[in-house]
Amino acid sequence: MSSRPRAAWPLVAVFTAGYLAAYLLPTIVGRLSVYLGLSTAQAGLVGSALLLSSASAGFSLAGRVETYGPCRPARVGLILCAVGYGCAALAGTVPLVVAGAVVGGFGSGTATAVAAAGIAAQSDPHRTSSLGLLSVSATAGALYLTVPHLGGGHRLPFASIALVALLVWPATSRLGGSSPAGPATPSAGRLPHRRSGLVLAGGMLVWSMAQNALWGVSSRIGVDQVGLSEVTIGAVFAAALGAGLLGVMGAGVLGSKLGRAVPIGVGTAVIAGSIVLSSSAGSLSSFATGEILWNTVYPVVLSYLIGLAASLDVRGRWAVLAGSASSVGVACGPVLGSVLSEEAKFPGMGLILGAATLLVALPVTAVALHVGGRPLVPGSVRRRGGAPAALLAVTTGAVPGAVPKVGAPEQAVAEISIPALRRRRLGRNAFRTAGPAGGGQSNAYASTSDR
């Protein structure tokens, strides 16, 4: 991708098309079970196959989106979405439905990988990821309000995802073309923050698994434990996703004022309580309260996690890898929820998932404290063998605007490449200390005499 950030709305559109299948997973699994005669575990396996295919696409494209350019893989992904989910909607036998879901899932993962790489290149990744979650929540909420009233068996959810992919297709023309191949191939560079990135990816896998374990069986909790109809459950889900819209808008307004650690840590604790409440519900009020509170906070925390992954690498590799790890967790969620609900019943399942969510919050919050959203305060940034940069700026009378103010968000560092021929012409004498010529003053910056 170009180093210049592009408009956000095409990325938001592609993100919506890629993420929509995961948001519609409860109705997909429920309708496969009801209309195709599958057991709950079998329907959950179909949903898991869809999302595992999506995750495999993300792992395959990590670090390669910049090489291929965003436009081509985004169009391939949307075509696979339309063809795969369209065939699943038209098919009447289980093998064809599964095959179509797997192909469509690979397309969803491809579209999501392109969007994640583009979000990482934006000047404000958190704002763009919040807009993407806002868009997909609104789309899924509208479908939850309409699909239960239209019937259509298993066909309608798949057809809806395919239609959204076709509607998003024109937006790909605004993503830009392929990048010219050069010696500095993005995928060949070393991944920065490897330890923090691996911890974050593993944490997002477990975090997403716990969330989707509940999401995948939420319809069954409403029907079997609370005794609600599909229309009532659809209304609860639509209200919950509508509350999620408010949560994402609030996160967009809040931005980085509290950093990333506080929203991730506190939000995950609230999510754990909501999981326990929703899974142990015995009435419409408690079920709706748990689902609405959970769906209000869940996209908020997810937006900060996506922004944190994007901040680890401006080329978007950690954003794609962490997103794909999250997709693996999402894929395993329905199976885990089905097994836990059968072995420990719904309340026991909620306690287990809530405890796992609280445990995984600790390392993920530690990553956010370590590398994400750190303010430039005295002691936060040090020169090699020197004093803290922000403190140095305050005490040495630096030129105003030359360095960030104390408390300002951490700034990205841009790499400048020098052609090999010019490097050979430059010797050590071509570099000198910045400042007035001949002044002999030392500063925190270095410059070249040959520009």
Wavefront OBJ file of the C-alpha trace (Angstrom):
o trace
v 0.000 0.000 0.000
v 1.037 3.537 -0.462
v 2.611 5.245 2.521
v 0.014 7.989 2.226
v -3.137 7.036 4.159
v -6.161 6.669 1.912
v -9.788 7.482 2.546
v -11.287 5.424 5.337
v -14.726 4.637 3.906
v -13.601 2.007 1.319
v -11.767 0.166 4.102
v -14.855 0.390 6.305
v -16.993 -1.067 3.513
v -14.618 -3.991 2.864
v -14.290 -4.572 6.622
v -18.086 -4.776 6.885
v -18.335 -7.371 4.119
v -15.558 -9.471 5.672
v -16.787 -9.345 9.261
v -20.515 -9.810 8.625
v -20.454 -13.636 8.598
v -19.090 -13.763 12.163
v -21.810 -11.383 13.358
v -24.537 -13.510 11.761
v -23.147 -16.789 13.080
v -25.925 -17.450 15.653
v -28.694 -17.274 13.058
v -26.619 -19.295 10.567
v -25.970 -22.076 13.099
v -29.553 -22.011 14.362
v -31.098 -22.229 10.910
v -28.747 -24.976 9.764
v -29.876 -26.988 12.770
v -33.588 -26.345 12.255
v -33.963 -26.461 8.474
v -31.277 -28.970 7.429
v -31.820 -31.441 10.252
v -28.327 -31.052 11.732
v -27.653 -31.494 15.417
v -26.447 -28.498 17.388
v -22.882 -29.812 17.400
v -22.961 -30.494 13.638
v -24.306 -27.025 12.873
v -21.607 -25.565 15.121
v -18.982 -27.495 13.163
v -20.236 -25.930 9.910
v -19.890 -22.488 11.477
v -16.420 -23.383 12.720
v -15.386 -24.585 9.243
v -16.538 -21.254 7.786
v -14.514 -19.233 10.285
v -11.430 -21.469 10.132
v -11.401 -20.931 6.380
v -11.595 -17.189 7.049
v -8.662 -17.406 9.464
v -6.552 -19.386 6.977
v -7.017 -16.631 4.414
v -5.764 -14.073 6.924
v -2.670 -16.103 7.789
v -1.936 -16.608 4.076
v -2.143 -12.875 3.320
v -0.245 -11.557 6.356
v 2.498 -9.267 5.034
v 1.479 -9.802 1.401
v -1.314 -7.270 0.980
v 1.216 -4.499 0.422
v 2.935 -6.606 -2.262
v -0.232 -7.449 -4.206
v -1.911 -4.113 -3.590
v -5.239 -3.815 -1.774
v -7.558 -3.658 -4.781
v -6.918 -7.070 -6.331
v -7.146 -9.255 -3.190
v -10.173 -7.281 -1.981
v -12.004 -8.011 -5.249
v -10.996 -11.673 -5.138
v -12.274 -11.900 -1.580
v -15.600 -10.277 -2.411
v -16.050 -12.563 -5.441
v -15.409 -15.611 -3.254
v -17.927 -14.254 -0.712
v -20.597 -13.759 -3.344
v -19.991 -17.123 -5.056
v -19.475 -19.201 -1.915
v -22.325 -17.843 0.186
v -24.541 -17.639 -2.890
v -24.006 -21.341 -3.599
v -24.642 -22.164 0.071
v -27.918 -20.259 -0.158
v -29.011 -22.090 -3.314
v -27.871 -25.561 -2.233
v -30.253 -27.960 -0.554
v -27.828 -30.668 0.557
v -25.435 -30.492 3.496
v -22.150 -31.168 1.563
v -22.843 -28.343 -0.911
v -23.823 -25.962 1.882
v -20.608 -26.755 3.751
v -18.504 -26.310 0.592
v -20.134 -22.964 -0.160
v -19.662 -21.805 3.446
v -15.951 -22.714 3.354
v -15.383 -20.865 0.058
v -17.325 -17.874 1.319
v -15.375 -17.939 4.583
v -12.085 -17.769 2.684
v -13.425 -14.733 0.849
v -14.473 -13.113 4.146
v -10.989 -13.652 5.558
v -9.376 -12.180 2.453
v -11.535 -9.050 2.628
v -10.878 -8.682 6.356
v -7.094 -9.022 5.845
v -7.105 -6.252 3.244
v -9.143 -4.012 5.530
v -6.888 -4.742 8.540
v -3.738 -3.888 6.597
v -5.316 -0.667 5.373
v -6.506 0.283 8.852
v -2.970 -0.110 10.193
v -1.725 2.392 7.590
v -4.241 5.040 8.662
v -3.132 7.960 10.788
v -5.731 6.970 13.430
v -6.228 3.175 13.316
v -8.583 3.161 16.305
v -10.974 5.615 14.704
v -11.086 3.617 11.462
v -11.585 0.295 13.256
v -14.382 1.904 15.301
v -16.086 3.028 12.089
v -15.762 -0.502 10.695
v -17.338 -2.074 13.776
v -20.026 0.600 13.722
v -20.875 -0.274 10.118
v -20.925 -4.055 10.587
v -22.972 -3.757 13.794
v -25.560 -1.601 12.031
v -25.748 -3.993 9.078
v -26.075 -7.069 11.292
v -28.655 -5.338 13.493
v -30.803 -4.496 10.482
v -30.613 -8.121 9.314
v -31.567 -9.449 12.753
v -34.654 -7.247 12.630
v -35.737 -8.436 9.170
v -34.520 -12.044 8.689
v -36.788 -13.671 11.358
v -39.866 -12.194 9.642
v -38.933 -13.380 6.142
v -38.400 -17.106 6.671
v -36.312 -18.614 3.897
v -34.703 -21.353 5.975
v -30.903 -21.467 5.888
v -30.848 -19.612 2.573
v -31.562 -16.073 3.722
v -28.539 -15.466 6.012
v -26.112 -16.751 3.372
v -27.840 -14.750 0.638
v -27.647 -11.599 2.782
v -23.864 -11.894 3.188
v -23.435 -12.515 -0.557
v -25.557 -9.456 -1.361
v -23.520 -7.224 0.949
v -20.320 -8.423 -0.764
v -21.737 -7.430 -4.157
v -22.824 -4.032 -2.839
v -19.331 -3.364 -1.469
v -17.635 -4.266 -4.773
v -17.609 -0.670 -6.204
v -15.713 0.562 -3.145
v -12.670 -1.526 -4.111
v -11.841 0.903 -6.927
v -10.981 3.487 -4.255
v -8.475 1.242 -2.476
v -5.653 1.892 -4.932
v -3.618 -0.349 -7.185
v -0.733 -2.673 -6.580
v 2.543 -1.420 -5.168
v 5.661 -1.653 -7.268
v 7.958 -4.439 -6.302
v 11.256 -3.291 -4.882
v 14.160 -4.401 -2.737
v 12.359 -3.419 0.458
v 9.534 -5.918 0.313
v 7.308 -5.451 3.344
v 6.896 -9.143 3.970
v 10.687 -9.579 4.102
v 11.184 -7.108 6.948
v 11.493 -8.256 10.530
v 8.301 -8.120 12.541
v 8.576 -5.485 15.286
v 7.442 -6.162 18.866
v 7.505 -9.927 18.356
v 6.965 -10.921 21.978
v 4.168 -8.413 22.525
v 2.585 -9.343 19.200
v 2.576 -13.050 20.006
v 1.073 -12.430 23.441
v -1.586 -10.193 21.901
v -2.409 -12.701 19.150
v -2.678 -15.565 21.651
v -4.775 -13.443 23.981
v -7.134 -12.419 21.188
v -7.522 -16.081 20.211
v -8.685 -17.063 23.715
v -10.680 -13.847 24.166
v -12.566 -14.343 20.896
v -13.106 -18.038 21.632
v -14.810 -17.193 24.923
v -16.961 -14.492 23.328
v -18.092 -16.616 20.423
v -18.695 -19.671 22.583
v -21.512 -17.676 24.181
v -22.562 -15.946 20.956
v -22.850 -19.276 19.170
v -25.312 -20.696 21.726
v -27.138 -17.483 22.654
v -30.130 -18.480 20.533
v -30.321 -21.832 22.319
v -30.175 -20.120 25.718
v -33.102 -17.944 24.686
v -35.140 -20.859 23.324
v -34.265 -23.740 25.666
v -33.611 -21.999 28.961
v -35.717 -18.819 28.785
v -38.459 -20.072 26.447
v -38.402 -17.235 23.886
v -39.480 -17.327 20.237
v -37.139 -16.673 17.310
v -38.782 -13.292 16.685
v -38.236 -12.215 20.301
v -34.642 -13.427 20.262
v -34.047 -11.546 17.002
v -35.419 -8.381 18.617
v -33.100 -8.851 21.614
v -30.102 -9.349 19.325
v -31.038 -6.283 17.276
v -31.339 -4.199 20.458
v -28.011 -5.558 21.661
v -26.295 -4.688 18.386
v -27.934 -1.258 18.502
v -26.442 -0.757 21.956
v -23.146 -1.886 20.434
v -23.443 0.990 17.968
v -23.674 3.411 20.873
v -20.685 1.743 22.516
v -18.551 2.011 19.384
v -19.535 5.664 18.913
v -18.576 6.300 22.520
v -15.229 4.617 21.948
v -14.676 6.787 18.886
v -15.359 9.921 20.921
v -13.167 8.724 23.792
v -10.329 7.835 21.436
v -6.942 7.596 23.158
v -7.765 9.879 26.089
v -7.518 6.955 28.511
v -4.964 5.022 26.485
v -5.749 1.446 25.508
v -5.052 -0.434 28.735
v -7.966 0.988 30.736
v -10.697 0.309 28.115
v -9.314 -3.179 27.431
v -8.903 -4.175 31.086
v -12.075 -2.657 32.531
v -14.147 -3.543 29.453
v -13.063 -7.190 29.573
v -14.047 -7.408 33.253
v -17.521 -6.075 32.384
v -17.767 -8.593 29.534
v -16.953 -11.467 31.910
v -19.812 -10.419 34.208
v -22.181 -10.085 31.254
v -21.333 -13.599 30.070
v -22.223 -15.035 33.475
v -25.473 -13.036 33.610
v -26.610 -13.973 30.110
v -25.813 -17.694 30.426
v -27.625 -18.018 33.766
v -30.695 -16.014 32.654
v -34.100 -17.384 33.535
v -36.280 -14.540 32.270
v -36.475 -12.192 29.313
v -35.259 -9.235 31.397
v -32.090 -10.931 32.646
v -31.354 -12.468 29.228
v -31.827 -9.121 27.455
v -29.783 -7.261 30.081
v -26.855 -9.648 29.765
v -26.910 -9.672 25.962
v -27.283 -5.898 25.646
v -24.572 -5.096 28.205
v -22.243 -7.646 26.648
v -22.794 -6.405 23.085
v -22.372 -2.790 24.217
v -18.897 -3.370 25.631
v -17.671 -6.155 23.322
v -17.156 -4.010 20.164
v -15.590 -1.253 22.264
v -12.888 -3.583 23.589
v -12.503 -5.170 20.140
v -11.907 -1.763 18.537
v -9.087 -1.062 21.019
v -7.601 -4.524 20.446
v -7.616 -3.978 16.676
v -6.078 -0.544 17.140
v -3.426 -2.009 19.462
v -2.509 -4.685 16.914
v -2.348 -2.051 14.169
v -0.039 0.123 16.282
v 2.528 -2.683 16.544
v 3.356 -2.526 12.828
v 2.408 0.241 10.424
v 2.544 -2.273 7.550
v -0.394 -4.104 9.076
v 1.227 -7.515 9.551
v 0.385 -7.798 13.241
v -3.106 -6.477 12.555
v -3.671 -9.299 10.048
v -2.012 -11.984 12.192
v -3.838 -10.972 15.371
v -7.098 -10.719 13.435
v -6.561 -14.186 11.994
v -5.778 -15.582 15.444
v -9.007 -13.984 16.615
v -10.811 -15.696 13.729
v -9.443 -19.061 14.891
v -10.873 -18.344 18.321
v -14.175 -17.301 16.791
v -14.190 -20.522 14.751
v -13.618 -22.703 17.802
v -16.225 -20.802 19.801
v -19.406 -22.555 18.583
v -17.939 -26.025 19.187
v -16.627 -25.021 22.615
v -19.973 -23.481 23.548
v -21.867 -26.563 22.411
v -19.611 -28.938 24.335
v -19.601 -26.850 27.514
v -23.365 -26.317 27.427
v -23.953 -30.065 27.089
v -21.462 -31.052 29.789
v -21.852 -28.223 32.312
v -25.210 -26.722 31.257
v -25.570 -23.050 30.377
v -24.831 -21.532 33.842
v -21.708 -23.683 34.258
v -20.590 -22.752 30.766
v -20.964 -19.060 31.665
v -18.804 -19.408 34.771
v -16.044 -21.151 32.826
v -16.096 -18.627 29.981
v -16.228 -15.684 32.372
v -13.199 -16.949 34.299
v -11.240 -17.533 31.066
v -12.104 -14.009 29.895
v -10.830 -12.489 33.143
v -7.594 -14.497 32.990
v -6.770 -13.504 29.429
v -7.389 -9.831 30.255
v -4.168 -9.714 32.297
v -1.561 -10.391 29.552
v -3.469 -8.415 26.921
v -3.715 -5.387 29.217
v -0.008 -5.756 29.979
v 0.741 -5.543 26.243
v -1.405 -2.413 26.005
v 0.550 -0.865 28.891
v 3.882 -1.857 27.368
v 3.560 -0.813 23.733
v 0.131 0.639 23.041
v -1.006 4.189 23.602
v 1.857 5.184 25.906
v 1.990 8.924 26.588
v 5.279 10.744 26.190
v 5.950 11.518 29.828
v 9.361 11.785 31.527
v 10.867 8.306 31.527
v 8.671 6.844 28.761
v 11.152 7.329 25.878
v 14.905 7.250 26.295
v 17.731 7.914 23.938
v 20.419 5.264 23.857
v 22.444 5.951 26.999
v 20.787 9.327 27.482
v 18.012 11.070 29.359
v 14.288 10.657 28.737
v 13.417 12.416 25.471
v 10.390 14.283 26.774
v 12.270 15.452 29.867
v 15.211 16.487 27.686
v 12.878 18.581 25.560
v 11.596 20.403 28.629
v 14.959 21.103 30.226
v 17.174 22.020 27.279
v 15.137 24.777 25.693
v 14.308 22.916 22.507
v 12.609 24.754 19.675
v 8.803 24.712 20.236
v 7.121 22.119 18.047
v 10.354 20.245 17.372
v 9.444 17.523 19.883
v 6.091 16.314 21.196
v 4.670 17.966 24.283
v 4.729 16.080 27.553
v 1.637 13.851 27.596
v 1.168 13.855 23.803
v 0.463 10.496 22.088
v 3.489 8.579 20.916
v 4.397 9.338 17.305
v 5.291 6.840 14.589
v 8.820 6.822 13.150
v 9.140 7.005 9.376
v 11.876 5.053 7.606
v 13.925 6.890 4.962
v 15.720 4.802 2.365
v 18.897 6.024 0.572
v 19.725 4.555 -2.864
v 22.766 2.271 -2.882
v 24.680 4.456 -5.391
v 24.231 7.535 -3.214
v 25.202 5.583 -0.075
v 28.557 4.752 -1.644
v 29.200 8.450 -2.302
v 28.433 9.426 1.297
v 31.211 9.020 3.798
v 31.216 9.561 7.513
v 32.249 13.188 6.962
v 28.968 13.829 5.148
v 27.128 13.753 8.461
v 27.387 16.339 11.199
v 25.584 17.426 14.322
v 22.412 19.404 13.810
v 22.323 23.055 14.806
v 23.853 26.368 13.620
v 26.862 25.854 11.345
v 30.061 25.858 13.309
v 28.202 26.363 16.545
v 29.427 23.118 17.998
v 26.172 22.656 19.883
v 24.878 19.167 20.461
v 21.237 18.347 19.940
v 18.929 15.356 20.004
v 18.749 15.266 16.185
v 21.216 14.521 13.378
v 21.118 15.740 9.794
v 23.127 15.400 6.606
v 25.065 18.156 4.893
v 24.141 16.756 1.497
v 20.346 16.863 1.031
l 1 2 3 4 5 6 7 8 9 10 11 12 13 14 15 16 17 18 19 20 21 22 23 24 25 26 27 28 29 30 31 32 33 34 35 36 37 38 39 40 41 42 43 44 45 46 47 48 49 50 51 52 53 54 55 56 57 58 59 60 61 62 63 64 65 66 67 68 69 70 71 72 73 74 75 76 77 78 79 80 81 82 83 84 85 86 87 88 89 90 91 92 93 94 95 96 97 98 99 100 101 102 103 104 105 106 107 108 109 110 111 112 113 114 115 116 117 118 119 120 121 122 123 124 125 126 127 128 129 130 131 132 133 134 135 136 137 138 139 140 141 142 143 144 145 146 147 148 149 150 151 152 153 154 155 156 157 158 159 160 161 162 163 164 165 166 167 168 169 170 171 172 173 174 175 176 177 178 179 180 181 182 183 184 185 186 187 188 189 190 191 192 193 194 195 196 197 198 199 200 201 202 203 204 205 206 207 208 209 210 211 212 213 214 215 216 217 218 219 220 221 222 223 224 225 226 227 228 229 230 231 232 233 234 235 236 237 238 239 240 241 242 243 244 245 246 247 248 249 250 251 252 253 254 255 256 257 258 259 260 261 262 263 264 265 266 267 268 269 270 271 272 273 274 275 276 277 278 279 280 281 282 283 284 285 286 287 288 289 290 291 292 293 294 295 296 297 298 299 300 301 302 303 304 305 306 307 308 309 310 311 312 313 314 315 316 317 318 319 320 321 322 323 324 325 326 327 328 329 330 331 332 333 334 335 336 337 338 339 340 341 342 343 344 345 346 347 348 349 350 351 352 353 354 355 356 357 358 359 360 361 362 363 364 365 366 367 368 369 370 371 372 373 374 375 376 377 378 379 380 381 382 383 384 385 386 387 388 389 390 391 392 393 394 395 396 397 398 399 400 401 402 403 404 405 406 407 408 409 410 411 412 413 414 415 416 417 418 419 420 421 422 423 424 425 426 427 428 429 430 431 432 433 434 435 436 437 438 439 440 441 442 443 444 445 446 447 448 449 450 451
